[in-house]
Amino acid sequence: MTTAQTVIDMAGSLARIVSSPGAAVDATTSADMLKHLQGMLGRWSEDGVVEIPPPDALSDTLDESPGALDAISTNLAVRYGQAVGKTLDLWLLSQAKDDKAWLTGRKTLEVEVSLSADGMPSVGRGRYNINTDS
């Protein structure tokens, strides 16, 4: 299980908040980034993007797949980096956008159904969002 602090350290490295990759974010910055993580996950939970509660503490675990945790870290890096006026790499901005789309898309099923309203078989395709039931 990955803790909120681990996600924050990953985001800090991506946003170049820390001096070297893999270094830990200091306690003051970690507390500030935790507030951003809570806000982001709270909003995403309401929007059906993720189904994990925002952590209350840095030691709380985030029960998600490794890919989802990477996506959360990337988006936290952008959110926090912009909040503190960091110049962010274009690849990071692009990756965060792609990661958020991937997270959102995990909740959508491709559905193919055979229909025969008039006795003739036909096939229809569509998308179904399991969170919004639409």
C-alpha positions as MATLAB code, in Angstrom:
seq = 'MTTAQTVIDMAGSLARIVSSPGAAVDATTSADMLKHLQGMLGRWSEDGVVEIPPPDALSDTLDESPGALDAISTNLAVRYGQAVGKTLDLWLLSQAKDDKAWLTGRKTLEVEVSLSADGMPSVGRGRYNINTDS';
ca = [
       0.000    0.000    0.000;
       1.180    3.483   -0.868;
       0.930    6.318    1.646;
      -0.089    9.906    0.976;
       3.508   10.911    1.783;
       4.814    8.620   -0.984;
       2.428   10.198   -3.504;
       3.484   13.665   -2.309;
       7.180   12.770   -2.622;
       6.581   11.500   -6.177;
       4.693   14.687   -7.060;
       7.399   16.830   -5.453;
      10.013   15.161   -7.608;
       7.934   15.612  -10.797;
       7.303   19.306  -10.071;
      10.944   19.786   -9.052;
       9.945   20.840   -5.552;
      12.799   18.689   -4.223;
      16.398   19.025   -5.350;
      16.912   15.457   -6.553;
      14.646   12.677   -7.858;
      13.532   10.350   -5.093;
      14.214   12.864   -2.310;
      11.571   13.411    0.345;
       9.552   16.620    0.474;
      10.116   18.624    3.692;
       7.490   18.574    6.446;
       6.056   22.058    5.799;
       5.701   21.482    2.064;
       4.273   17.989    2.677;
       1.554   19.457    4.902;
       0.715   22.028    2.229;
       0.703   19.421   -0.543;
      -1.539   17.177    1.576;
      -4.189   19.927    1.512;
      -3.952   20.031   -2.287;
      -4.156   16.224   -2.461;
      -7.224   16.229   -0.218;
      -8.936   18.846   -2.360;
      -8.107   17.091   -5.617;
      -9.196   13.631   -4.432;
     -12.316   15.074   -2.815;
     -13.378   16.667   -6.076;
     -12.440   13.608   -8.102;
     -14.419   11.373   -5.725;
     -17.486   13.582   -6.185;
     -16.990   13.468   -9.977;
     -16.581    9.681   -9.966;
     -12.989    9.746  -11.231;
     -11.600    7.797   -8.251;
     -13.256    5.935   -5.429;
     -10.782    6.575   -2.647;
     -11.369    8.955    0.235;
      -8.977   11.876    0.629;
      -6.297   11.045    3.222;
      -6.489   12.739    6.615;
      -2.782   12.271    7.365;
       0.480   11.787    5.489;
       0.673    8.216    6.790;
      -2.760    7.233    5.424;
      -2.681    4.632    2.682;
      -4.233    5.157   -0.740;
      -5.816    1.943   -1.981;
      -5.460    2.276   -5.758;
      -3.544    0.588   -8.544;
       0.053    1.650   -9.217;
      -1.034    3.282  -12.499;
      -3.738    5.289  -10.745;
      -1.283    6.394   -8.056;
       1.132    7.564  -10.755;
      -1.714    9.519  -12.365;
      -2.638   11.066   -9.012;
       1.008   12.031   -8.395;
       1.312   13.613  -11.832;
      -1.825   15.676  -11.372;
      -0.810   16.677   -7.841;
       2.549   17.835   -9.209;
       0.776   20.114  -11.681;
      -1.793   21.353   -9.173;
       0.776   22.165   -6.486;
       3.439   23.401   -8.880;
       1.047   25.920  -10.387;
      -0.147   26.994   -6.933;
       3.397   27.911   -5.858;
       4.404   29.458   -9.189;
       6.739   26.722  -10.439;
       7.534   26.604  -14.135;
       6.411   23.129  -15.166;
       7.663   21.090  -18.101;
       5.240   20.792  -21.005;
       5.519   17.006  -20.922;
       4.301   17.047  -17.294;
       1.271   19.165  -18.182;
       0.479   16.873  -21.098;
       1.011   13.723  -19.032;
      -1.269   15.007  -16.249;
      -4.027   15.662  -18.789;
      -3.602   12.186  -20.318;
      -3.504   10.568  -16.870;
      -6.723   12.276  -15.782;
      -8.416   11.126  -19.006;
      -7.167    7.586  -18.342;
      -8.508    7.661  -14.774;
     -11.876    8.892  -16.007;
     -11.958    6.306  -18.792;
     -11.426    3.414  -16.367;
     -15.016    3.896  -15.255;
     -16.487    3.631  -18.741;
     -17.412    0.334  -20.370;
     -17.638   -0.291  -24.090;
     -20.919   -2.099  -24.727;
     -21.967   -3.980  -27.844;
     -25.542   -5.254  -27.903;
     -27.465   -7.238  -30.508;
     -30.857   -5.632  -31.171;
     -33.769   -6.997  -33.143;
     -36.711   -4.644  -32.664;
     -38.216   -5.533  -36.041;
     -37.073   -9.136  -36.135;
     -33.890   -8.292  -38.054;
     -30.673   -8.675  -36.128;
     -28.526   -5.592  -35.851;
     -25.659   -4.462  -33.670;
     -25.411   -1.261  -31.656;
     -22.344    0.110  -29.910;
     -22.155    2.634  -27.144;
     -20.380    3.737  -24.008;
     -21.728    3.314  -20.509;
     -20.369    5.180  -17.507;
     -20.765    2.963  -14.452;
     -20.646    5.937  -12.084;
     -23.330    8.085  -13.666;
     -25.481    5.208  -14.992;
     -25.552    6.843  -18.408;
];
